[in-house]
Amino acid sequence: MCSITHHQCSKIAVIGALAALTSLSGPAVADELTNLGPVGPHHPILASVGSERVIAFYLPGDNKCAMHTVIWDRSSGSEPTPARIRISLEPGQIMHIDSVEGDSLNLRCEGNRLAVVDTNNAVAFGIITQPSQQPVQASVSGF
């Protein structure tokens, strides 16, 4: 646990994660690392979506996931330029990361953990719809 501010702690964690991946014995090793979770605070999700690599972790606070995500293109011939995304999710909310190739990665805040959610389920506004093999059940509500 960091004894400095959360903002400084998150910067140190992102820099440390990137340094650990780049210091490995080559890009092939970094591309093979995968951890889809679920993970607790300060622990990384390591995943791929299309040609992109993703590192995601969260800091707990106020019953939310203060999620930090770093994404970079591993297929470029030059030095990758990572993008950092910060978002605060309520428990049950999902962050969708889509690649240009049409692949998708869904990260879900589950209260005290972060996990990759099954991408076979259709998700809209945090509600998982029924699988296509089951009949649809409809209900009526007033506005």
FENSULDA-V859405 format. One record per run of one state. SS is the DSSP state (helix for helix, strand for strand, loop for the rest). FROM is the first residue (numbers start at 1). LEN is the number of residues. Records with the same first field share a line. If there is no record, write none. Layout:
# FENSULDA-V859405
SS: FROM-LEN / FROM-LEN
This chain:
# FENSULDA-V859405
loop: 1-5 / 23-4 / 33-2 / 36-1 / 40-5 / 50-2 / 62-2 / 74-9 / 91-3 / 99-5 / 110-4 / 118-5 / 125-2 / 129-15
helix: 6-17 / 27-6
strand: 35-1 / 37-3 / 45-5 / 52-10 / 64-10 / 83-8 / 94-5 / 104-6 / 114-4 / 123-2 / 127-2
